[in-house]
Amino acid sequence: MGPPPASDAPLSAYAQRVVDTWALPGMAIGVVRDGDRVATRSFGTRDRRTGRPVTEDTLFHLASISKTFVATAVMQLVEGGQLELDRSVAAYLPGPAPSGARATSITVRQLLSHTSGLGDVSDYGWHEPELDDGALGRFAARVAGWTLERDPGADFAYSNAGYELLGHLVATVGGTTFEAHLKDRVLDPAGMTTSTFLRSDVPAGQAASPHLGLPPRGVEGAYPYTRRHAPSSTLHSSAAELSRWMVAHLAGGRGLMSPATHEVMWAPVAGTGGDFQREMALGWFWGTTFTLTKAALDVLLGEDLADPPAPPVTVALAGALEESGVARAVELYRRLEAEGAAYDLGEDGFADAVWGVIEMHRTDLAWPLLEVWATVQPDSAQMELSTGWAHEIDGRREQAVQHLSRAVELDPEDEEASTMLRQLAAGA
């Protein structure tokens, strides 16, 4: 790598453009180079209702980044001789193992690399959180009743449920709760003393509020948190402390595990079939960079920054939808489409805008945009999937089946729509 950049101002300017053009509430970024933190910068607000700014210490809900911390905890236990990567998980857990002869052979390595054959969670229950110490164990017992979707070790298939089992394994072997084990063995040694898997430990003055819907807004009572999904999803951390996490791992796991164990954890073991995340190691993806990550690398390498990607068209539609309703938003979409305006008119922007509110069981915030989407992109498989999901959440089974079937018709490889259809049929 060449000499360090004279200034991180180009990256800050780029990030501010992303916040402005994508209408993001706020964000924070951290850059690490050669084992040192180069910069942490913050932008926007952590809650649009109060206008309080994001800082480098603002704690964000980090979702699946949680899994890298679980993998680190597992590899520590492997290094300490308490777990073996290629031994059956069932050998370590009391009570029932996942059902069927194939399931008893699931190994620790296969769970870490998403090659266990387990399916995934369909309803996370964020709207009905379980907050007691037994929540994770109860969910693990439910997973024990699942039938595998494929042979263990056969293929990569992302599974949050697999990481809940790993978290339960860590808690069982460690003799404490999952959250306590991760704090004592992973977070504190990494210097991440304010980071936590427990939402109750997040100081109110440092918390970033999730923003849902279109336009994005803080929604009272809507938060993606429940302790039954703590291992896969509930880490809270800041740009400042995540920079320490990067430093530790770029230094071969310094302070967390030996370089030899770290090398095993980071070695790719399975292809994913994806373009961005191409290979799976033990808890970590290998792949290419994009948007802000690529911009940060370009700055470090002294390369010119390209323009940020075009924002989704939903950014432009938000105001019209809120102020004038569906018809006005449809009219605006048609005009932007005809003018070739600098927006991404694809379906992903719509999907991203409705996905969170549907998962939080706040379909009232999704229906206006779903109506716009169905009007302007009537042959979108993602639209049919999202609409079917919203009907299912609202208890309208017949309409859900109709839209999910249409999603599969439009995209026969849509596994999510196919899975939801099977689940609806099983519950009939």
Beta strands, then each sheet from edge to edge (+ up, - down):
strand 1: 26-33
strand 2: 36-47
strand 3: 52-53
strand 4: 60-61
strand 5: 211-212
strand 6: 217-218
strand 7: 236-237
strand 8: 270-271
strand 9: 277-280
strand 10: 285-287
sheet 1: 1+ 2- 3+
sheet 2: 4+ 7-
sheet 3: 5+ 6-
sheet 4: 8+ 9- 10+
end
